[in-house]
Amino acid sequence: MKNAFLLFKIKHQTALAAVLLMCLVMIAPASAAPAPNMPSLPIPAINVAVGAADSPQDLALTIQIIALITVLSMAPAILLMLTSFTRILVVLGFIRGAIGLQQTPPNQVVASMALFLTIFTMGPVWNEVYSSAVAPYMQEEIPVQTALERTMGPIRQFMFRQTRERELSLMLRLSGEGQPAGQDDVPTMTLIPAFVLSELKTAFQMGIVIYIPFIVVDMIVASILMSMGMMMLPPSMISLPFKILLFVMADGWNLIVASLVTSFN
């Protein structure tokens, strides 16, 4: 018995030594120095340095690059605050909540749909901005300041069309500024929050109209279940397929999209 155990131990030690030897053989070529005739690949180097500008044009270009990076970092906030994205996204969220669906459609689908509807509704504004500001600036016909003023012109007109007088008066009163003589005297920083408040108010009004038919379906289903004595059965579980069927049969998506697009005219 003892001899068998010793033989088993010797065999296992021999196998372990063989495995270690194979590992050393496999590692050795990788850690060894390259052969003298083997061509070596150059390793690229990246240098980032800050130095003095050689001319005023270099400084102006640097400032433009910094401004561009700042604008790109603020692009989501600009998209939310200055376009129709807020109203569209809130209304689409109301639809999902009114039907009773938690994650259908997913958040990515809802946000993407709101984004492309925003591009569609803001198309005339972007075309006017491009023709009056971007194209002349790229052709070096106007300076940066003039391009910025022409860019904000169509956007301010769009925001004024969608902003309610009550919200605009509220923001003017909170800012401590006097009554402006016209739209040109209203600061953009005062117009933006008034526009967002108006968009939220309009979106909630549309959401209430969307909720009413689905609330009626819930009430009818709950009344039927109560009359049948099924008080332990959740009415929302029974009414969900009926609400989806009602939304599909009424061509709900087309009605919602048409209402959203026409509400900006």
N, C-alpha and C positions, 0 to 999 in steps of 0.2 A: 504493500500500500504506500509506504514511504517512498520507494523507488519510483512508483507511478506518479506520485505527486511531484517529485523532483524532475522527472522527464517532462511533465506538463508545464512546469515553470520554466525549464530551459527552452522549450519550444516557443513559449510566449515571449520570452526575453529575446530570442533570436528574431521572431517576427517583428517585435517592436524596434529592434536595431535596424532591420531592413527598411522599415517604413521611415525611420529617421534619416537613413542614408539616402533614400530616394528624395526626401524633401530637401536635403542639402544639395543634391545634384541639380534639382529644379531651381533652387534659389541662386545657386552659384553664378550662372550666366547672367542673371539680372543684376547682381550686385558687383560683378567683375567690371574692370575698366574696359572701355571699348577698344577694339583693335585699332592699331595706328592707321590702317588703310581704310577704315570705315568712315564715310563722310558724316559729319555732325550737322544737325539742323540748327539754324540760327534761332535764338529765342528772342521774340520781339520785345522791345522795351517801350513803355508808355511814360511820357513826361508831361506833367501839368505844371505850368509856371505862370506866375503873375509878374508882369513887368510894366515898365512905363510905356505909355502910348507914344508912337512916333509922330502922329499927326492928330489934329482934331477929328478927322474922319474916323480914325480907329476908336477914339473915345465914343463918338456917336454910334458907331456900329456895336460897341460893347453894351451901351445903354439900351439899344434896340433889342439886342439878344436877351438881356435881363428882363425887359418889359414883355417880350414875347413869352419867356418862360413863366413869368408871373401870370399872364393872361391864360396860358394853358393850364396852370395849376388851379385857376379860378373858373375854368370852363364849366364844371358841374354846377356851381352856384349861379353862374351867368345863365346857363340853360334853364335852371329852375326859376330864377327870379324874373327874367326878362322875356320869357316866351309863354306859350300856352301849355307847357308841360304840366304845370301844377294842377290846372283844372282837369285835364284829361286823365292824369294818374289818379286823382282823388275820385273821379266819377267811376273809373274802371274798378277801383277798390270797393266802392259802394255796390257795384253790381255783384261782385263776388260775395260780399257780406249779405246782400239781400236774398240771394238764392240760398245761402247757407253753406257754400263750399269754402273750405278752409284753405286748401292749397291747390285748387283747380280753378282757373289756370295758374301755373306757378308764378312766383314773383318775377322771374326772369322774363316770362312771356308777357306779363302785364306791363312791365317797365319798357320792354322792347316795342310793344305795340304803342304805348304812349309816346315813345321817342319818335317813331316813324310818323305817327299822326301829327306830332309837333312839327316835324320837317315839312309835312304836307301843308299844314295850315299856315306855317310861317314862310312858305315858298315865295309869295309876292314880296314880302318884306326883305328877305335875303336877296332876291333879284334886284330890288331897288338899291340895297346897300352895296351890292357888287358893282352895279353900273355907275353909281354916283360917287363911290368912295374907293373901293378896292381896286377896280380897274385903272382909274386915273392915277392912284398912288403907285401901282406897279409899273406904270409907264412913266413915272417921275414927272407927272404933270402938276401935282399938288403936293404940299408938304404934309408931314405927319399930323400936325394940329388940325389942318383942314380936313384930312381924311377922317380923323376921329369925330369931328363935329358932324360931318356928313353921314358917318356911320350911325351916330346916335339919333339923327333926325327921324328916319323912318321907324326906328324902334320906339322912340318917344311917342310918335303918332299912334302906333299900335297900342301902346300902353294907355294913352289917353282915351282911346275909343273903348277900352275895356274897364277903365277905372270909374268907379262911382263917385259922385260928388261928395257924398257923406264921408267916405273913407279918405278922400283927398283933403277935405276940410279938417278932418281929425288930425292927419299927419302935419298939415300946415300949422294947426294950433299947437300941437305938441312940439314942433320945431321952434316955436317962438317967432316965426317970421310973419310979416304983415300979409295982407291980402294981395296976391299978385295981380298985376294988370292984365296978364294974359298967360297962355300956356308956355310961352317962351321964358317967362319969369319964374316958373316953377322949377326948383332944383331937381336934378335927377335923383339925388339921394333921398329926397322927399317923395318923389313919384314912385320909386320902386316899392317901398313898403305899402303904399296906398294901393298899388296895382296888385300886390300879392294878397292883401286883405280882400279886395274885390273878387279876385279869382277864387279864394276859399269860400266866400259867401255864395257866389254863383254855383260852385261845385256842390256845396251842401244843399242848395235849393234843388238842383237837378237830382241829387241823391234821394231827397225826400220823395220826389215824384216817382223815382225808380222803386223805392221801397213799398209804396202803397199797394200795388197789385199782389206782391208776394206776401204782405201782411194779411191781406184778405184770404189768400189760399191757406195760410197757417190758421186763421180763425175758423175757416170752414172745416178743415181737417180736425182741429181740436174739438169743435162742437160735435162732429160726427162720432169721434171716439168717446166723448163724454156721454153721449146719448146711448152708445152701445155698451157702456160700463167698462170700457178699456182705459181706466184712469192711469194704470201703471205703464202703459205703452207711450213712449215719447212721441208727441205729435210731429216734431221736426223730422224724425226718421221716416214717417209716412208721407209728409208733405214734400220732402226733398225731390223725389222723382217727378211729382206733379208740377213743382215749380220749374224744374229743368224742362219738362215737356211744354209748359206754357211759354217759357222763354224761347224755345226753339220754334214752336209753331207760330209765335208772333213775329218771327224773324228779328229777334231782339238785338243781335249784334249790328245788323244794318241800321236799325232804328237808333241805337245808341251812337254809332259812329256818325250817322247823318245829323243827329241833334248836336253832337259836339262840334262838328265842322261848321255847321250853319250858325252856331252860337257866336262865332268869332267874326261873322260878317257885319 
